[in-house]
């Protein structure tokens, strides 16, 4: 859900979900294109994955009068690109933050009067006091969920990139952005944080790369 990110999962679980998502999106695209038939009763011998499809190992059941009487091999189309959902690398995180900061800056310039205090402080996100910690610096960072931020749809704001929920990265034990327990100064100076296990302030987001299968 866009408003309530999943937390409390390990980095390995986030990577496993990313692989599952890649398979399901590609399978959906092939079904939508009329290349595959929907098969809700997959078994080991008819399990769809990107690898099984391109390696010629994917089969669809042959059904007659409600009974499965055999399997039909699906010949792969190597001209079709497939999606790979991943946890972001450090290089991808940098590209993401460059985009976010540039769109935030453009947004605040356009809305200068309404968000004048934000711009004066050079902070491109809202700050909220954390009532759980009695510390003047204990502020958490968040972005409001507002789908009407730019009705002209000139650019897309990416929300909650810092300080709301940290996000697992591709490198071992690396998270990005800091979470709600971190104060402003820490989140701004530490985009990468080492984490040993799942916790209540770390979730994940995927990047998607489209590739062509190489035999």
C-alpha positions as CSV (number, residue, x, y, z in Angstrom):
1,X,0.0,0.0,0.0
2,X,1.3,3.5,-0.8
3,X,0.3,4.9,2.6
4,X,1.4,2.0,4.8
5,X,4.8,0.5,3.8
6,X,5.6,-3.0,4.9
7,X,8.3,-3.2,7.7
8,X,9.7,-5.9,9.8
9,X,11.1,-8.0,6.9
10,X,14.7,-9.1,6.3
11,X,16.8,-8.1,3.4
12,X,16.6,-11.7,2.1
13,X,12.8,-11.6,2.2
14,X,12.8,-8.3,0.3
15,X,15.0,-9.8,-2.4
16,X,12.8,-12.9,-2.6
17,X,9.7,-10.8,-3.1
18,X,11.5,-8.8,-5.8
19,X,12.2,-12.1,-7.7
20,X,8.5,-13.2,-7.2
21,X,7.3,-9.8,-8.5
22,X,9.5,-10.0,-11.6
23,X,8.0,-13.4,-12.5
24,X,4.4,-12.3,-11.8
25,X,4.7,-9.1,-13.8
26,X,6.2,-10.8,-16.8
27,X,3.6,-13.6,-16.6
28,X,0.8,-11.0,-16.5
29,X,2.3,-9.2,-19.5
30,X,2.5,-12.4,-21.6
31,X,-1.1,-13.3,-20.6
32,X,-2.3,-9.8,-21.5
33,X,-0.5,-10.0,-24.9
34,X,-2.3,-13.3,-25.6
35,X,0.9,-15.3,-25.6
36,X,0.1,-17.3,-22.5
37,X,-3.1,-18.6,-21.0
38,X,-3.9,-17.9,-17.3
39,X,-3.1,-20.9,-15.2
40,X,-4.3,-20.5,-11.6
41,X,-3.4,-24.1,-10.7
42,X,0.3,-24.2,-11.2
43,X,2.4,-27.1,-10.0
44,X,6.1,-27.9,-10.0
45,X,5.9,-29.1,-13.6
46,X,3.9,-26.0,-14.8
47,X,5.4,-23.3,-12.5
48,X,6.0,-20.1,-14.4
49,X,9.2,-18.2,-13.9
50,X,11.2,-16.0,-16.3
51,X,13.9,-18.7,-16.4
52,X,11.5,-21.5,-17.1
53,X,9.9,-19.5,-19.9
54,X,13.1,-18.6,-21.7
55,X,14.8,-21.9,-21.2
56,X,11.8,-23.7,-22.8
57,X,10.8,-25.5,-19.5
58,X,7.4,-23.9,-19.1
59,X,4.4,-26.0,-19.9
60,X,0.6,-25.4,-19.9
61,X,-1.8,-28.1,-18.9
62,X,-4.0,-29.6,-21.7
63,X,-7.5,-29.8,-20.3
64,X,-10.3,-32.0,-21.8
65,X,-13.7,-32.1,-20.1
66,X,-12.3,-30.6,-17.0
67,X,-9.4,-33.1,-16.7
68,X,-5.7,-32.5,-17.3
69,X,-4.6,-35.0,-19.9
70,X,-1.2,-33.7,-20.7
71,X,1.2,-30.8,-20.9
72,X,1.9,-28.4,-23.8
73,X,5.4,-26.9,-24.1
74,X,5.5,-23.1,-24.6
75,X,8.1,-22.0,-27.1
76,X,9.8,-18.8,-25.8
77,X,9.9,-15.5,-27.8
78,X,13.4,-14.1,-27.2
79,X,12.4,-10.7,-28.7
80,X,10.3,-9.9,-25.7
81,X,12.0,-7.9,-22.9
82,X,11.4,-9.0,-19.3
83,X,11.3,-6.9,-16.1
84,X,13.8,-7.4,-13.3
85,X,12.7,-5.9,-10.0
86,X,15.6,-5.2,-7.7
87,X,16.6,-3.5,-4.5
88,X,18.5,-0.4,-5.5
89,X,22.3,-0.2,-5.7
90,X,24.2,2.8,-4.4
91,X,24.5,4.1,-8.0
92,X,20.7,3.8,-8.5
93,X,20.0,5.4,-5.1
94,X,22.0,8.4,-6.2
95,X,20.0,8.7,-9.4
96,X,16.8,8.4,-7.4
97,X,17.8,11.1,-5.0
98,X,19.0,13.4,-7.7
99,X,15.6,13.1,-9.3
100,X,13.7,13.6,-6.1
101,X,15.7,16.6,-5.0
102,X,15.3,18.2,-8.5
103,X,11.5,17.7,-8.6
104,X,11.2,18.9,-5.0
105,X,13.1,22.1,-5.8
106,X,10.9,22.7,-8.9
107,X,7.8,22.1,-6.9
108,X,8.8,24.5,-4.1
109,X,9.7,27.2,-6.6
110,X,6.3,26.9,-8.1
111,X,4.6,26.9,-4.7
112,X,7.0,29.5,-3.2
113,X,4.4,31.4,-1.2
114,X,2.7,28.4,0.3
115,X,6.0,26.6,1.2
116,X,8.2,29.6,2.0
117,X,9.3,28.2,5.4
118,X,10.4,25.0,3.8
119,X,12.5,26.8,1.3
120,X,14.1,29.1,3.8
121,X,15.3,26.1,5.8
122,X,16.4,24.3,2.7
123,X,14.5,21.2,3.8
124,X,12.5,19.6,1.0
125,X,10.2,17.6,3.3
126,X,8.0,18.2,6.3
127,X,9.2,17.8,9.9
128,X,7.1,16.4,12.7
129,X,7.9,16.2,16.4
130,X,8.4,12.7,17.7
131,X,6.3,12.5,20.9
132,X,8.0,9.3,22.0
133,X,11.3,11.0,22.6
134,X,11.8,14.0,24.9
135,X,14.6,15.6,22.9
136,X,14.4,18.9,21.1
137,X,16.2,17.3,18.1
138,X,13.9,14.3,18.0
139,X,12.0,15.2,14.9
140,X,11.0,12.7,12.3
141,X,10.8,13.3,8.5
142,X,7.9,12.5,6.4
143,X,6.1,13.5,3.3
144,X,2.3,13.9,3.3
145,X,0.4,11.6,1.0
146,X,-1.4,14.0,-1.3
147,X,-2.3,12.8,-4.8
148,X,-3.3,16.3,-5.8
149,X,0.2,17.9,-5.4
150,X,0.5,18.8,-9.1
151,X,-2.8,18.6,-11.0
152,X,-1.1,19.6,-14.2
153,X,0.9,16.4,-13.9
154,X,4.1,18.1,-15.2
155,X,6.3,16.0,-13.0
156,X,5.9,13.1,-10.5
157,X,6.9,13.6,-6.9
158,X,8.4,10.6,-5.2
159,X,7.4,10.6,-1.5
160,X,8.9,9.4,1.7
161,X,12.5,9.1,0.5
162,X,14.1,10.1,3.8
163,X,13.2,9.6,7.4
164,X,9.8,7.9,7.1
165,X,10.8,4.3,6.6
166,X,14.3,3.3,5.7
167,X,14.6,1.1,2.5
168,X,16.7,-2.0,2.0
169,X,19.5,-1.6,-0.6
170,X,21.1,-4.3,-2.7
171,X,24.4,-4.4,-0.8
172,X,24.6,-6.6,2.3
173,X,23.0,-5.0,5.4
174,X,22.7,-1.6,3.7
175,X,19.6,0.6,4.1
176,X,18.9,4.0,2.7
177,X,17.2,7.2,3.9
178,X,16.9,6.6,7.6
179,X,13.6,5.9,9.4
180,X,11.2,7.6,11.8
181,X,13.4,7.0,14.9
182,X,16.2,9.2,13.5
183,X,16.4,12.9,14.0
184,X,16.8,15.4,11.1
185,X,20.5,15.9,11.4
186,X,21.2,12.2,11.4
187,X,19.0,11.4,8.4
188,X,20.5,14.3,6.4
189,X,24.1,13.2,7.1
190,X,23.6,9.4,6.9
191,X,21.8,8.2,3.9
192,X,23.2,4.7,4.3
193,X,22.8,2.9,7.6
194,X,24.0,-0.6,8.4
195,X,21.3,-2.9,9.7
196,X,21.8,-6.5,11.0
197,X,18.2,-7.7,11.0
198,X,14.6,-6.7,10.4
199,X,13.1,-3.9,12.5
200,X,10.1,-1.6,12.8
201,X,11.5,1.2,10.7
202,X,13.0,-0.6,7.6
203,X,11.0,-1.5,4.5
204,X,11.9,-1.5,0.8
205,X,11.1,-0.2,-2.6
206,X,12.0,-1.8,-6.0
207,X,13.7,-0.4,-9.0
208,X,12.8,-2.1,-12.3
209,X,15.2,-2.8,-15.2
210,X,14.0,-4.2,-18.5
211,X,16.3,-6.8,-20.2
212,X,16.5,-9.1,-23.2
213,X,17.2,-12.7,-22.6
214,X,20.6,-14.0,-23.8
215,X,20.7,-17.7,-24.7
